[in-house]
Amino acid sequence: MSQSVTNEAANESLETGSDIANRIDNIVASIAREFKSIPSDEFFRSPANAWSPALNLKHLNKAALPLSLGLALPKVSFLPMGKSDKQRSYKEVRDLYLEIIKKGAGAGVFTPLRTGEDGSEEKKLDLIKKFEKTHSTLTDRIRAWEEADLLRYRMPHPILGMLSVREMLFFATYHLGHHAGKVLKRRA
């Protein structure tokens, strides 16, 4: 299993928006490389009580898209959500998420649709390419934000509640490794 995907020490040392964007870029590149090596039939097949690698990528795309769209909005759009008064660390955001999912929180509207994929290599590569593009757009938008604004503005997370934008980016970083790590661990 690729340690670059699940390297918690690298995640815990993130400080700036640029650090986070660079880390997401590295995780996405590792995921794409690892997932390309999965045979197509295995890529689209769901193990018992788990999502297939394809469904995990679809979920990660569904989760990244609203964050990316939110980061493209004018800052004035964030004013009704109030200003952030405290900042949690990467570890605190990760631990809060793990505590909430342990209590039974699920993906909700971010659950990927189980469509009848044909399992072809072409479909697999198309999904991986979409995953890379979605996250490339996200990291470009992260880099466009001023550091103070990442700390100042808040946005809603469906199960964690209101987070500063920086905390949301910590979540996004963890979330990538969380899902890809599960897939890679099952394969190991």
Contacts in CASP RR format, 6 or more apart in sequence:
PFRMAT RR
TARGET T0000
AUTHOR 0000-0000-0000
METHOD contacts of the structure
MODEL  1
MSQSVTNEAANESLETGSDIANRIDNIVASIAREFKSIPSDEFFRSPANA
WSPALNLKHLNKAALPLSLGLALPKVSFLPMGKSDKQRSYKEVRDLYLEI
IKKGAGAGVFTPLRTGEDGSEEKKLDLIKKFEKTHSTLTDRIRAWEEADL
LRYRMPHPILGMLSVREMLFFATYHLGHHAGKVLKRRA
1 181 0 8 1.000
1 184 0 8 1.000
1 185 0 8 1.000
1 187 0 8 1.000
1 188 0 8 1.000
2 30 0 8 1.000
2 33 0 8 1.000
2 34 0 8 1.000
2 184 0 8 1.000
4 10 0 8 1.000
4 26 0 8 1.000
4 27 0 8 1.000
4 30 0 8 1.000
5 27 0 8 1.000
5 30 0 8 1.000
5 31 0 8 1.000
5 34 0 8 1.000
5 176 0 8 1.000
5 177 0 8 1.000
5 180 0 8 1.000
5 181 0 8 1.000
5 184 0 8 1.000
6 177 0 8 1.000
6 180 0 8 1.000
6 181 0 8 1.000
6 184 0 8 1.000
10 23 0 8 1.000
11 23 0 8 1.000
11 90 0 8 1.000
11 94 0 8 1.000
11 170 0 8 1.000
11 173 0 8 1.000
11 174 0 8 1.000
12 89 0 8 1.000
12 90 0 8 1.000
12 91 0 8 1.000
13 19 0 8 1.000
14 20 0 8 1.000
14 23 0 8 1.000
14 90 0 8 1.000
14 170 0 8 1.000
14 173 0 8 1.000
16 147 0 8 1.000
17 142 0 8 1.000
17 143 0 8 1.000
17 145 0 8 1.000
17 147 0 8 1.000
17 150 0 8 1.000
17 166 0 8 1.000
17 169 0 8 1.000
18 142 0 8 1.000
18 143 0 8 1.000
20 142 0 8 1.000
20 166 0 8 1.000
20 169 0 8 1.000
20 170 0 8 1.000
20 172 0 8 1.000
20 173 0 8 1.000
21 139 0 8 1.000
21 140 0 8 1.000
21 142 0 8 1.000
21 143 0 8 1.000
22 139 0 8 1.000
23 173 0 8 1.000
24 135 0 8 1.000
24 138 0 8 1.000
24 139 0 8 1.000
24 142 0 8 1.000
24 169 0 8 1.000
24 172 0 8 1.000
24 173 0 8 1.000
24 176 0 8 1.000
25 135 0 8 1.000
25 136 0 8 1.000
25 139 0 8 1.000
27 173 0 8 1.000
27 176 0 8 1.000
27 177 0 8 1.000
27 180 0 8 1.000
28 131 0 8 1.000
28 132 0 8 1.000
28 135 0 8 1.000
28 136 0 8 1.000
28 176 0 8 1.000
29 132 0 8 1.000
30 180 0 8 1.000
31 57 0 8 1.000
31 131 0 8 1.000
31 176 0 8 1.000
31 177 0 8 1.000
31 180 0 8 1.000
32 128 0 8 1.000
32 131 0 8 1.000
32 132 0 8 1.000
34 180 0 8 1.000
34 184 0 8 1.000
35 43 0 8 1.000
35 53 0 8 1.000
35 57 0 8 1.000
35 124 0 8 1.000
35 128 0 8 1.000
35 180 0 8 1.000
35 183 0 8 1.000
36 124 0 8 1.000
36 125 0 8 1.000
36 128 0 8 1.000
38 53 0 8 1.000
38 124 0 8 1.000
38 187 0 8 1.000
40 119 0 8 1.000
40 120 0 8 1.000
40 121 0 8 1.000
40 123 0 8 1.000
40 124 0 8 1.000
41 119 0 8 1.000
42 53 0 8 1.000
42 187 0 8 1.000
43 52 0 8 1.000
43 53 0 8 1.000
43 54 0 8 1.000
43 119 0 8 1.000
43 124 0 8 1.000
44 52 0 8 1.000
44 53 0 8 1.000
44 54 0 8 1.000
44 117 0 8 1.000
44 119 0 8 1.000
44 123 0 8 1.000
44 124 0 8 1.000
45 52 0 8 1.000
46 52 0 8 1.000
46 55 0 8 1.000
46 114 0 8 1.000
47 186 0 8 1.000
50 182 0 8 1.000
50 186 0 8 1.000
51 59 0 8 1.000
51 112 0 8 1.000
53 183 0 8 1.000
54 117 0 8 1.000
54 124 0 8 1.000
54 127 0 8 1.000
55 112 0 8 1.000
55 114 0 8 1.000
56 112 0 8 1.000
56 179 0 8 1.000
56 180 0 8 1.000
56 182 0 8 1.000
56 183 0 8 1.000
57 127 0 8 1.000
57 128 0 8 1.000
57 130 0 8 1.000
57 131 0 8 1.000
58 112 0 8 1.000
58 113 0 8 1.000
58 127 0 8 1.000
59 107 0 8 1.000
59 110 0 8 1.000
59 111 0 8 1.000
59 112 0 8 1.000
59 179 0 8 1.000
60 131 0 8 1.000
60 135 0 8 1.000
60 175 0 8 1.000
60 176 0 8 1.000
60 179 0 8 1.000
60 180 0 8 1.000
61 130 0 8 1.000
61 131 0 8 1.000
61 134 0 8 1.000
62 109 0 8 1.000
62 110 0 8 1.000
62 112 0 8 1.000
63 110 0 8 1.000
63 172 0 8 1.000
63 175 0 8 1.000
64 134 0 8 1.000
64 135 0 8 1.000
64 138 0 8 1.000
64 172 0 8 1.000
65 134 0 8 1.000
67 138 0 8 1.000
67 155 0 8 1.000
67 168 0 8 1.000
67 172 0 8 1.000
68 134 0 8 1.000
68 137 0 8 1.000
68 138 0 8 1.000
68 141 0 8 1.000
70 77 0 8 1.000
70 141 0 8 1.000
70 155 0 8 1.000
71 138 0 8 1.000
71 141 0 8 1.000
71 142 0 8 1.000
71 144 0 8 1.000
71 145 0 8 1.000
71 165 0 8 1.000
72 141 0 8 1.000
75 149 0 8 1.000
75 153 0 8 1.000
78 153 0 8 1.000
78 154 0 8 1.000
78 155 0 8 1.000
78 165 0 8 1.000
81 153 0 8 1.000
81 154 0 8 1.000
81 155 0 8 1.000
81 156 0 8 1.000
81 162 0 8 1.000
82 153 0 8 1.000
82 154 0 8 1.000
82 162 0 8 1.000
83 152 0 8 1.000
83 153 0 8 1.000
83 154 0 8 1.000
84 151 0 8 1.000
84 152 0 8 1.000
84 153 0 8 1.000
84 154 0 8 1.000
84 164 0 8 1.000
84 165 0 8 1.000
84 167 0 8 1.000
87 151 0 8 1.000
87 164 0 8 1.000
87 166 0 8 1.000
87 167 0 8 1.000
88 96 0 8 1.000
88 163 0 8 1.000
88 164 0 8 1.000
88 167 0 8 1.000
88 170 0 8 1.000
89 170 0 8 1.000
90 170 0 8 1.000
90 173 0 8 1.000
90 174 0 8 1.000
93 160 0 8 1.000
93 163 0 8 1.000
93 167 0 8 1.000
93 170 0 8 1.000
93 171 0 8 1.000
93 174 0 8 1.000
94 170 0 8 1.000
94 171 0 8 1.000
94 174 0 8 1.000
96 160 0 8 1.000
97 159 0 8 1.000
97 160 0 8 1.000
97 171 0 8 1.000
97 174 0 8 1.000
97 175 0 8 1.000
100 159 0 8 1.000
100 160 0 8 1.000
101 159 0 8 1.000
105 159 0 8 1.000
106 159 0 8 1.000
108 158 0 8 1.000
109 158 0 8 1.000
110 158 0 8 1.000
117 123 0 8 1.000
135 176 0 8 1.000
138 172 0 8 1.000
142 169 0 8 1.000
145 165 0 8 1.000
149 165 0 8 1.000
150 164 0 8 1.000
150 165 0 8 1.000
150 166 0 8 1.000
150 169 0 8 1.000
151 164 0 8 1.000
151 165 0 8 1.000
151 166 0 8 1.000
152 164 0 8 1.000
153 164 0 8 1.000
153 165 0 8 1.000
154 162 0 8 1.000
154 163 0 8 1.000
154 164 0 8 1.000
154 165 0 8 1.000
155 162 0 8 1.000
155 163 0 8 1.000
155 165 0 8 1.000
155 168 0 8 1.000
156 162 0 8 1.000
156 163 0 8 1.000
157 163 0 8 1.000
157 168 0 8 1.000
157 171 0 8 1.000
160 171 0 8 1.000
163 171 0 8 1.000
END
